[in-house]
């Protein structure tokens, strides 16, 4: 089996569990038109990666007090993240001053910008974003200092607050740990909140990027509502009440396809 097909199916499993709180292996097999044995193998690998939890014959997304490691998150909703990155590139002009936050979706955006934009100035606390920008034409990149969170190769908390306070960016691109059904923007801990506030606060235009797994994920720390930002780019399907509130507050919601096959960045 091609690796892209495997990743696409596992993205689809995560997407279904975002929409339906819990499902059986048989129900997932029926939805995806594969055998129950195939789904059970997928669920076993996703469980070992800390993404889902199997119990009493059903599976659901794992709820945690701390985010899973960076490497497993890269493979979650990979196609959706690439679609988010494709949309984000249209929001960034050549020569723009860009602030980039942490996370795998932001890394995907950085990789797309490296391939499609030139002469960017980028301020970031995300070492993965720095590596993604290595081949960017004419780019200047400034990285936050301080203690590195080795699990994610980023810098959060006080270090990021003081770093981003030194810059005025045209656009900030950042993610979050979760979004409640009421539209509250959530994170796993206060250091992540501090980092998100810092990166969003240094820019004229604030862009939140989030895959569908983030919506409905209840986490302990909250700061901001969706409509406090200028643009939301996501594969999540928000209820009409949230969409109406975002529209009333001048927040643009760009919804991307969740099941799209991962694509290479344009050459």
C-alpha positions in Angstrom: 0.0 0.0 0.0 1.3 3.5 -0.8 2.2 5.6 2.2 0.0 8.5 1.0 -3.0 6.2 1.0 -2.2 5.1 4.6 -1.8 8.6 5.8 -5.0 9.7 4.0 -7.0 7.0 5.7 -5.7 7.8 9.1 -6.4 11.5 8.6 -10.0 10.4 7.7 -10.2 8.4 10.9 -9.2 11.5 13.0 -11.7 13.6 11.0 -14.5 11.2 11.7 -13.7 11.1 15.4 -13.8 14.9 15.4 -17.4 14.8 14.1 -18.6 11.8 16.0 -17.3 11.5 19.6 -16.8 7.8 19.5 -17.1 5.0 16.9 -16.6 1.2 16.7 -14.0 -0.3 14.3 -16.8 -1.8 12.3 -18.5 1.7 11.9 -15.2 3.2 10.8 -14.6 0.4 8.3 -18.0 0.9 6.9 -17.5 4.7 6.5 -14.1 4.3 4.9 -15.0 1.1 2.8 -12.1 -1.0 4.1 -12.0 -4.2 6.2 -12.4 -4.2 10.0 -8.9 -5.8 10.2 -7.4 -2.8 8.3 -9.1 -0.3 10.6 -8.0 -2.2 13.7 -4.4 -2.0 12.5 -4.8 1.7 12.0 -6.3 2.2 15.4 -3.5 0.2 17.1 -0.9 2.5 15.5 -2.9 5.6 16.4 -3.3 4.4 19.9 0.4 3.7 20.3 1.1 7.3 19.0 -1.2 8.7 21.7 -3.8 10.0 19.3 -6.8 7.8 20.1 -8.1 5.8 23.0 -9.7 2.4 22.6 -12.1 1.1 25.3 -15.1 -1.2 25.5 -15.2 -1.8 21.7 -15.2 1.9 20.7 -12.5 4.4 19.9 -12.4 8.2 20.6 -9.8 11.0 20.4 -7.5 10.9 23.4 -8.1 13.7 25.9 -4.9 14.9 27.6 -3.6 17.5 30.0 -0.6 17.9 27.8 -0.2 17.8 24.1 1.3 14.7 22.5 4.8 14.7 21.1 5.7 16.7 18.0 6.5 13.8 15.7 3.1 12.1 16.0 1.3 15.4 15.6 3.0 16.0 12.2 1.1 13.0 10.7 -2.3 14.0 12.0 -4.5 15.7 9.4 -1.5 16.2 7.1 -3.6 16.9 4.0 -5.8 19.4 5.9 -2.7 21.2 7.2 -1.4 21.5 3.6 -4.7 22.9 2.5 -4.5 25.4 5.4 -1.0 26.4 4.3 -2.2 26.9 0.7 -4.8 29.4 1.9 -2.4 31.2 4.2 0.1 31.9 1.5 -2.6 34.1 -0.2 -2.7 36.3 2.9 1.0 37.0 2.8 2.7 39.3 0.3 6.3 39.3 -0.9 8.4 41.3 1.5 6.0 41.0 4.4 6.9 41.1 8.0 5.6 37.8 9.5 5.4 36.5 13.1 5.1 32.8 13.3 4.0 30.9 16.4 4.5 27.2 17.3 3.0 23.9 16.1 2.9 21.6 13.2 0.3 23.6 11.3 2.4 26.7 11.5 5.4 24.7 10.3 3.4 23.7 7.3 2.6 27.3 6.6 6.3 28.3 6.9 7.2 25.6 4.4 4.6 26.9 1.9 5.7 30.5 2.4 9.3 29.4 1.8 8.3 27.9 -1.6 6.1 30.7 -2.7 7.1 34.1 -1.2 10.4 36.1 -1.3 12.1 38.7 0.8 10.1 37.9 4.0 11.2 39.1 7.4 10.1 36.4 9.9 10.2 36.5 13.7 9.4 33.2 15.4 9.8 31.1 18.5 9.4 27.9 16.4 12.7 26.1 15.4 10.8 23.9 13.0 9.6 27.0 11.2 13.2 28.2 11.0 14.3 25.0 9.3 11.3 25.1 7.0 12.4 28.6 5.9 16.0 27.6 5.2 15.5 27.8 1.4 13.3 30.8 1.3 14.4 33.4 -1.3 15.7 36.5 0.4 14.3 35.8 3.8 15.6 37.2 7.0 14.7 35.2 10.1 14.9 36.1 13.8 14.6 33.4 16.4 13.6 33.9 20.1 16.2 33.2 22.7 15.8 31.5 26.1 15.2 27.9 27.2 14.2 25.5 24.4 11.2 23.1 25.0 13.0 20.1 23.6 9.9 18.0 23.0 8.7 20.6 20.4 11.8 22.6 19.6 10.2 25.9 20.5 10.5 28.7 23.1 7.4 29.7 25.0 6.5 31.6 28.2 8.5 34.7 29.2 11.1 34.2 26.5 8.5 34.5 23.7 6.7 37.4 25.4 9.8 39.6 25.6 11.0 38.5 22.1 7.8 39.4 20.2 7.4 42.7 22.0 10.4 43.9 20.0 8.7 43.6 16.7 5.8 45.1 14.6 4.7 42.5 12.1 2.2 42.8 9.2 0.7 39.4 9.9 0.9 36.9 12.7 0.2 33.2 12.0 -0.3 31.0 15.1 -2.2 28.0 16.4 -3.7 26.9 19.7 -4.3 23.7 21.7 -8.1 23.7 21.2 -11.3 25.7 20.7 -14.4 25.1 22.8 -17.9 24.8 21.4 -18.5 28.3 22.6 -15.6 29.7 20.6 -13.1 30.1 23.5 -9.5 29.7 22.3 -7.7 27.2 24.6 -4.3 25.8 25.4 -2.7 23.2 27.6 -0.8 25.5 30.0 -0.2 29.2 30.8 3.2 29.3 29.0 1.4 28.4 25.8 -1.1 31.1 26.4 1.6 33.6 27.0 3.3 32.7 23.7 0.1 32.9 21.7 -0.8 36.3 23.2 2.7 37.5 22.5 2.8 36.5 18.8 -0.7 37.7 18.1 -0.2 41.0 19.9 2.8 42.1 17.7 1.0 42.1 14.4 -1.5 44.2 12.6 -3.4 41.2 11.2 -3.9 38.1 13.4 -4.4 34.7 11.7 -5.3 31.6 13.7 -4.7 28.2 11.9 -6.2 25.0 13.3 -7.0 21.6 12.1 -10.4 20.0 12.7 -9.2 18.0 15.7 -8.8 21.2 17.7 -12.5 22.1 17.7 -14.4 20.8 20.7 -11.2 19.9 22.5 -11.7 21.1 26.1 -8.4 22.3 27.7 -7.8 24.0 31.1 -6.4 27.4 30.0 -8.3 30.0 28.0 -7.5 33.3 26.4 -9.4 35.1 23.6 -12.4 34.2 21.5 -12.3 33.2 17.9 -13.7 36.5 16.8 -10.8 38.4 18.6 -8.7 37.4 15.5 -8.9 38.7 11.9 -8.8 35.4 10.1 -9.4 31.8 11.0 -8.2 29.1 8.6 -9.4 25.6 9.5 -10.9 22.4 8.3 -13.3 22.4 11.3 -17.0 22.9 10.7 -18.2 25.6 13.1 -21.8 25.9 14.0 -23.8 28.7 12.5 -23.9 30.6 15.7 -20.1 30.8 15.9 -19.9 31.7 12.2 -22.5 34.5 12.6 -20.6 35.9 15.6 -17.3 35.8 13.7 -18.9 37.6 10.8 -20.5 40.2 13.0 -17.1 41.0 14.6 -15.3 41.2 11.3 -13.5 37.9 11.6 -13.2 36.0 8.3 -13.4 32.2 8.5 -11.8 30.3 5.7 -12.8 26.6 5.7 -10.6 24.1 3.8 -11.2 20.5 2.8 -10.2 18.0 5.5 -9.8 14.9 3.3 -7.6 16.3 0.6 -4.5 14.3 -0.3 -1.3 15.8 1.0 0.5 17.9 -1.7 4.0 19.1 -2.2 4.6 22.8 -1.9 4.8 24.5 -5.3 8.3 24.7 -6.8 
